[in-house]
Amino acid sequence: MSPQCFTETSGRLNASCAITYTSYKPKPPKKSAMVSWVRRKSGDTALQLLTVGKQTYSGDSRYQIEFQYPNNWRLKITRANKNDEGVYECQISTHPPKVIIYYLYVNVSTR
């Protein structure tokens, strides 16, 4: 597994971020394995479910899941801002389960 984080910015108001989980195994995961993205807000123990498989469960339309066959699961946050900063988890429902933790930093231009 090789997690990657990509950020794209073009101006102060049109920032986006994508956090990617990519597995470089030769075979795709078994059909029973599911990839989910959750967010752990600062100072809170509860998790906010963002996506399960190709379905987005957040009421915030800025969150999107992008899948590229066979094993690339990208959580995309459009118009990212300082409030989006924090811990994101990619959870893979294998046996045993796998969790990859990312900390997203958002740099805001002061121009």
Stockholm file with secondary structure:
# STOCKHOLM 1.0

chainA/1-111         MSPQCFTETSGRLNASCAITYTSYKPKPPKKSAMVSWVRRKSGDTALQLLTVGKQTYSGDSRYQIEFQYPNNWRLKITRANKNDEGVYECQISTHPPKVIIYYLYVNVSTR
#=GR chainA/1-111 SS CCCEEEEECSSSSSCEEEEEEECCCSSCCCTTCCEEEEEECTTCCSEEEEEETTEECCSCTTEEEEEETTTEEEEEEETCCGGGCEEEEEEECCSSCEEEEEEECCCCCCC
#=GC SS_cons         CCCEEEEECSSSSSCEEEEEEECCCSSCCCTTCCEEEEEECTTCCSEEEEEETTEECCSCTTEEEEEETTTEEEEEEETCCGGGCEEEEEEECCSSCEEEEEEECCCCCCC
//
